[in-house]
Amino acid sequence: MCAEKSHDKKPNFFLSMLGNKCARCRRGSIYKTKNPYDLKHFMEMPDYCPVCGQKVEVEVGFYFGTGYVSYALSIAICVASLIAWWVFFGFSIYDNSIFWWLGVNGALLVVLQPLIMRLSRAVWMAFFVYYDENWQQLAAEKADHPQPLLSKAS
């Protein structure tokens, strides 16, 4: 009985999203480079997941909606930095602390922008591509029976 049971644990949803992993198998990277600050190549994605074969760009223009996710993440960072500034430094009408916070918050958002953009794509993919426990079997079947090429008939 135990020999039949797979001991592969299901990867954590949030950790796989934070690690920019494929939403279907939660194991393959959806970016070609791991470094988000390699600004020439940080948004390059392979055509298919290297582990399960899931198409990374599900359809043309699929990632246009990531602007909404990126905006929400940026607002969350702004609120968190506002609360942290308030707790550690405080705000007063007698000094310029609000302007200092605005400057620090703006710099923080600029520095974190590559991370936010990559994370928003991983979150967007997780909205539409669901984890499949049988991804190994489906990937093997796909490898055994590749899709035929469509002819260019007019």
ChimeraX commands (.cxc) that place a marker at each C-alpha (Angstrom):
marker #1 position 0.00,0.00,0.00 radius 0.5
marker #1 position 2.68,2.47,0.92 radius 0.5
marker #1 position 4.65,1.71,-2.24 radius 0.5
marker #1 position 1.77,2.92,-4.39 radius 0.5
marker #1 position 1.35,6.20,-2.55 radius 0.5
marker #1 position 3.32,9.13,-3.86 radius 0.5
marker #1 position 5.26,11.02,-1.22 radius 0.5
marker #1 position 5.41,14.19,-3.29 radius 0.5
marker #1 position 3.95,16.93,-1.16 radius 0.5
marker #1 position 1.82,19.61,-2.74 radius 0.5
marker #1 position 3.92,22.80,-2.83 radius 0.5
marker #1 position 2.59,25.74,-0.84 radius 0.5
marker #1 position 0.47,28.13,-2.91 radius 0.5
marker #1 position 1.85,31.37,-1.48 radius 0.5
marker #1 position 5.49,30.25,-1.39 radius 0.5
marker #1 position 5.31,29.12,-5.01 radius 0.5
marker #1 position 3.77,32.45,-6.01 radius 0.5
marker #1 position 6.44,34.39,-4.12 radius 0.5
marker #1 position 9.08,32.20,-5.77 radius 0.5
marker #1 position 7.63,32.95,-9.24 radius 0.5
marker #1 position 6.78,29.32,-9.92 radius 0.5
marker #1 position 4.36,27.90,-12.46 radius 0.5
marker #1 position 0.77,27.87,-11.18 radius 0.5
marker #1 position 0.05,24.41,-12.61 radius 0.5
marker #1 position 2.90,22.40,-11.08 radius 0.5
marker #1 position 4.25,24.98,-8.58 radius 0.5
marker #1 position 7.77,23.77,-9.35 radius 0.5
marker #1 position 9.02,25.28,-12.61 radius 0.5
marker #1 position 10.24,28.85,-12.81 radius 0.5
marker #1 position 8.22,31.17,-15.05 radius 0.5
marker #1 position 11.20,33.48,-15.64 radius 0.5
marker #1 position 14.40,32.76,-17.50 radius 0.5
marker #1 position 16.55,34.55,-14.92 radius 0.5
marker #1 position 16.24,34.37,-11.15 radius 0.5
marker #1 position 17.67,37.86,-10.61 radius 0.5
marker #1 position 14.89,40.49,-10.70 radius 0.5
marker #1 position 17.48,43.27,-10.91 radius 0.5
marker #1 position 19.01,42.03,-14.18 radius 0.5
marker #1 position 17.12,44.84,-15.87 radius 0.5
marker #1 position 17.85,43.71,-19.44 radius 0.5
marker #1 position 16.33,40.28,-18.98 radius 0.5
marker #1 position 14.25,40.35,-15.79 radius 0.5
marker #1 position 10.86,40.00,-17.52 radius 0.5
marker #1 position 11.84,37.34,-20.09 radius 0.5
marker #1 position 9.69,34.25,-19.79 radius 0.5
marker #1 position 10.05,30.86,-21.48 radius 0.5
marker #1 position 7.26,29.74,-23.80 radius 0.5
marker #1 position 6.48,26.71,-21.64 radius 0.5
marker #1 position 7.11,25.73,-18.03 radius 0.5
marker #1 position 10.36,23.70,-17.94 radius 0.5
marker #1 position 8.83,21.18,-15.51 radius 0.5
marker #1 position 5.23,20.52,-16.57 radius 0.5
marker #1 position 5.01,22.03,-20.05 radius 0.5
marker #1 position 2.24,24.54,-19.19 radius 0.5
marker #1 position 2.16,27.41,-21.66 radius 0.5
marker #1 position 3.39,30.42,-19.69 radius 0.5
marker #1 position 1.66,33.08,-21.79 radius 0.5
marker #1 position -1.75,31.43,-21.94 radius 0.5
marker #1 position -2.99,33.72,-24.71 radius 0.5
marker #1 position -1.85,36.84,-26.52 radius 0.5
marker #1 position -2.01,39.81,-24.16 radius 0.5
marker #1 position -2.61,37.56,-21.16 radius 0.5
marker #1 position -0.50,39.66,-18.80 radius 0.5
marker #1 position -2.14,43.03,-19.60 radius 0.5
marker #1 position -4.25,42.60,-16.46 radius 0.5
marker #1 position -1.21,42.52,-14.21 radius 0.5
marker #1 position -1.40,46.30,-13.95 radius 0.5
marker #1 position -4.29,45.88,-11.54 radius 0.5
marker #1 position -2.35,43.42,-9.39 radius 0.5
marker #1 position 0.75,45.62,-9.49 radius 0.5
marker #1 position -1.33,48.61,-8.41 radius 0.5
marker #1 position -2.82,46.67,-5.49 radius 0.5
marker #1 position 0.63,45.46,-4.39 radius 0.5
marker #1 position 1.99,49.01,-4.60 radius 0.5
marker #1 position -0.88,50.35,-2.50 radius 0.5
marker #1 position -0.28,47.61,0.08 radius 0.5
marker #1 position 3.41,48.57,0.26 radius 0.5
marker #1 position 2.47,52.26,0.64 radius 0.5
marker #1 position 0.06,51.50,3.48 radius 0.5
marker #1 position 2.60,49.26,5.21 radius 0.5
marker #1 position 5.33,51.90,4.94 radius 0.5
marker #1 position 2.91,54.61,6.19 radius 0.5
marker #1 position 2.05,52.53,9.27 radius 0.5
marker #1 position 5.72,51.69,9.88 radius 0.5
marker #1 position 6.70,55.37,9.56 radius 0.5
marker #1 position 3.89,56.39,11.92 radius 0.5
marker #1 position 4.93,53.81,14.51 radius 0.5
marker #1 position 8.67,54.51,14.38 radius 0.5
marker #1 position 8.84,58.25,13.62 radius 0.5
marker #1 position 5.33,59.64,13.93 radius 0.5
marker #1 position 3.66,62.47,12.03 radius 0.5
marker #1 position 3.27,66.02,13.18 radius 0.5
marker #1 position 1.92,69.26,11.75 radius 0.5
marker #1 position 4.99,71.04,13.12 radius 0.5
marker #1 position 7.61,69.33,10.99 radius 0.5
marker #1 position 8.07,67.93,7.49 radius 0.5
marker #1 position 7.78,64.25,8.41 radius 0.5
marker #1 position 4.99,63.60,5.88 radius 0.5
marker #1 position 7.24,64.85,3.08 radius 0.5
marker #1 position 10.10,62.69,4.29 radius 0.5
marker #1 position 7.76,59.69,4.25 radius 0.5
marker #1 position 6.61,60.55,0.73 radius 0.5
marker #1 position 10.23,60.66,-0.47 radius 0.5
marker #1 position 11.22,57.43,1.26 radius 0.5
marker #1 position 8.04,55.71,0.06 radius 0.5
marker #1 position 8.63,56.82,-3.53 radius 0.5
marker #1 position 12.22,55.57,-3.44 radius 0.5
marker #1 position 11.06,52.28,-1.91 radius 0.5
marker #1 position 8.52,51.78,-4.70 radius 0.5
marker #1 position 11.13,52.50,-7.38 radius 0.5
marker #1 position 13.58,50.02,-5.83 radius 0.5
marker #1 position 10.90,47.32,-5.44 radius 0.5
marker #1 position 9.35,47.81,-8.89 radius 0.5
marker #1 position 11.07,44.82,-10.58 radius 0.5
marker #1 position 9.95,42.54,-7.74 radius 0.5
marker #1 position 6.41,43.92,-7.88 radius 0.5
marker #1 position 6.18,43.41,-11.64 radius 0.5
marker #1 position 7.37,39.80,-11.45 radius 0.5
marker #1 position 5.15,38.97,-8.50 radius 0.5
marker #1 position 2.12,40.49,-10.20 radius 0.5
marker #1 position 2.60,38.18,-13.17 radius 0.5
marker #1 position 2.84,35.15,-10.89 radius 0.5
marker #1 position -0.33,36.22,-9.04 radius 0.5
marker #1 position -2.17,36.86,-12.32 radius 0.5
marker #1 position -1.19,33.43,-13.63 radius 0.5
marker #1 position -2.42,31.84,-10.39 radius 0.5
marker #1 position -5.83,33.49,-10.93 radius 0.5
marker #1 position -6.38,31.67,-14.20 radius 0.5
marker #1 position -4.17,28.55,-14.16 radius 0.5
marker #1 position -4.96,26.15,-11.33 radius 0.5
marker #1 position -2.78,23.57,-9.62 radius 0.5
marker #1 position -3.18,20.11,-11.13 radius 0.5
marker #1 position -2.20,17.11,-9.01 radius 0.5
marker #1 position -1.89,14.99,-12.18 radius 0.5
marker #1 position 0.44,17.38,-13.99 radius 0.5
marker #1 position 3.17,14.71,-14.27 radius 0.5
marker #1 position 0.83,12.30,-16.05 radius 0.5
marker #1 position -0.50,15.03,-18.37 radius 0.5
marker #1 position 3.02,16.22,-19.18 radius 0.5
marker #1 position 4.05,12.65,-20.06 radius 0.5
marker #1 position 0.99,12.19,-22.30 radius 0.5
marker #1 position 1.70,15.49,-24.01 radius 0.5
marker #1 position 5.29,14.42,-24.66 radius 0.5
marker #1 position 4.12,11.07,-26.07 radius 0.5
marker #1 position 1.50,12.68,-28.34 radius 0.5
marker #1 position 2.68,16.08,-29.54 radius 0.5
marker #1 position 0.07,18.35,-31.10 radius 0.5
marker #1 position 0.10,18.37,-34.92 radius 0.5
marker #1 position 1.07,21.61,-36.59 radius 0.5
marker #1 position -1.76,23.50,-38.21 radius 0.5
marker #1 position -1.42,24.14,-41.92 radius 0.5
marker #1 position -1.33,27.70,-43.21 radius 0.5
marker #1 position -4.38,27.27,-45.40 radius 0.5
marker #1 position -6.14,30.51,-46.29 radius 0.5
marker link #1:1,2 radius 0.2
marker link #1:2,3 radius 0.2
marker link #1:3,4 radius 0.2
marker link #1:4,5 radius 0.2
marker link #1:5,6 radius 0.2
marker link #1:6,7 radius 0.2
marker link #1:7,8 radius 0.2
marker link #1:8,9 radius 0.2
marker link #1:9,10 radius 0.2
marker link #1:10,11 radius 0.2
marker link #1:11,12 radius 0.2
marker link #1:12,13 radius 0.2
marker link #1:13,14 radius 0.2
marker link #1:14,15 radius 0.2
marker link #1:15,16 radius 0.2
marker link #1:16,17 radius 0.2
marker link #1:17,18 radius 0.2
marker link #1:18,19 radius 0.2
marker link #1:19,20 radius 0.2
marker link #1:20,21 radius 0.2
marker link #1:21,22 radius 0.2
marker link #1:22,23 radius 0.2
marker link #1:23,24 radius 0.2
marker link #1:24,25 radius 0.2
marker link #1:25,26 radius 0.2
marker link #1:26,27 radius 0.2
marker link #1:27,28 radius 0.2
marker link #1:28,29 radius 0.2
marker link #1:29,30 radius 0.2
marker link #1:30,31 radius 0.2
marker link #1:31,32 radius 0.2
marker link #1:32,33 radius 0.2
marker link #1:33,34 radius 0.2
marker link #1:34,35 radius 0.2
marker link #1:35,36 radius 0.2
marker link #1:36,37 radius 0.2
marker link #1:37,38 radius 0.2
marker link #1:38,39 radius 0.2
marker link #1:39,40 radius 0.2
marker link #1:40,41 radius 0.2
marker link #1:41,42 radius 0.2
marker link #1:42,43 radius 0.2
marker link #1:43,44 radius 0.2
marker link #1:44,45 radius 0.2
marker link #1:45,46 radius 0.2
marker link #1:46,47 radius 0.2
marker link #1:47,48 radius 0.2
marker link #1:48,49 radius 0.2
marker link #1:49,50 radius 0.2
marker link #1:50,51 radius 0.2
marker link #1:51,52 radius 0.2
marker link #1:52,53 radius 0.2
marker link #1:53,54 radius 0.2
marker link #1:54,55 radius 0.2
marker link #1:55,56 radius 0.2
marker link #1:56,57 radius 0.2
marker link #1:57,58 radius 0.2
marker link #1:58,59 radius 0.2
marker link #1:59,60 radius 0.2
marker link #1:60,61 radius 0.2
marker link #1:61,62 radius 0.2
marker link #1:62,63 radius 0.2
marker link #1:63,64 radius 0.2
marker link #1:64,65 radius 0.2
marker link #1:65,66 radius 0.2
marker link #1:66,67 radius 0.2
marker link #1:67,68 radius 0.2
marker link #1:68,69 radius 0.2
marker link #1:69,70 radius 0.2
marker link #1:70,71 radius 0.2
marker link #1:71,72 radius 0.2
marker link #1:72,73 radius 0.2
marker link #1:73,74 radius 0.2
marker link #1:74,75 radius 0.2
marker link #1:75,76 radius 0.2
marker link #1:76,77 radius 0.2
marker link #1:77,78 radius 0.2
marker link #1:78,79 radius 0.2
marker link #1:79,80 radius 0.2
marker link #1:80,81 radius 0.2
marker link #1:81,82 radius 0.2
marker link #1:82,83 radius 0.2
marker link #1:83,84 radius 0.2
marker link #1:84,85 radius 0.2
marker link #1:85,86 radius 0.2
marker link #1:86,87 radius 0.2
marker link #1:87,88 radius 0.2
marker link #1:88,89 radius 0.2
marker link #1:89,90 radius 0.2
marker link #1:90,91 radius 0.2
marker link #1:91,92 radius 0.2
marker link #1:92,93 radius 0.2
marker link #1:93,94 radius 0.2
marker link #1:94,95 radius 0.2
marker link #1:95,96 radius 0.2
marker link #1:96,97 radius 0.2
marker link #1:97,98 radius 0.2
marker link #1:98,99 radius 0.2
marker link #1:99,100 radius 0.2
marker link #1:100,101 radius 0.2
marker link #1:101,102 radius 0.2
marker link #1:102,103 radius 0.2
marker link #1:103,104 radius 0.2
marker link #1:104,105 radius 0.2
marker link #1:105,106 radius 0.2
marker link #1:106,107 radius 0.2
marker link #1:107,108 radius 0.2
marker link #1:108,109 radius 0.2
marker link #1:109,110 radius 0.2
marker link #1:110,111 radius 0.2
marker link #1:111,112 radius 0.2
marker link #1:112,113 radius 0.2
marker link #1:113,114 radius 0.2
marker link #1:114,115 radius 0.2
marker link #1:115,116 radius 0.2
marker link #1:116,117 radius 0.2
marker link #1:117,118 radius 0.2
marker link #1:118,119 radius 0.2
marker link #1:119,120 radius 0.2
marker link #1:120,121 radius 0.2
marker link #1:121,122 radius 0.2
marker link #1:122,123 radius 0.2
marker link #1:123,124 radius 0.2
marker link #1:124,125 radius 0.2
marker link #1:125,126 radius 0.2
marker link #1:126,127 radius 0.2
marker link #1:127,128 radius 0.2
marker link #1:128,129 radius 0.2
marker link #1:129,130 radius 0.2
marker link #1:130,131 radius 0.2
marker link #1:131,132 radius 0.2
marker link #1:132,133 radius 0.2
marker link #1:133,134 radius 0.2
marker link #1:134,135 radius 0.2
marker link #1:135,136 radius 0.2
marker link #1:136,137 radius 0.2
marker link #1:137,138 radius 0.2
marker link #1:138,139 radius 0.2
marker link #1:139,140 radius 0.2
marker link #1:140,141 radius 0.2
marker link #1:141,142 radius 0.2
marker link #1:142,143 radius 0.2
marker link #1:143,144 radius 0.2
marker link #1:144,145 radius 0.2
marker link #1:145,146 radius 0.2
marker link #1:146,147 radius 0.2
marker link #1:147,148 radius 0.2
marker link #1:148,149 radius 0.2
marker link #1:149,150 radius 0.2
marker link #1:150,151 radius 0.2
marker link #1:151,152 radius 0.2
marker link #1:152,153 radius 0.2
marker link #1:153,154 radius 0.2
view
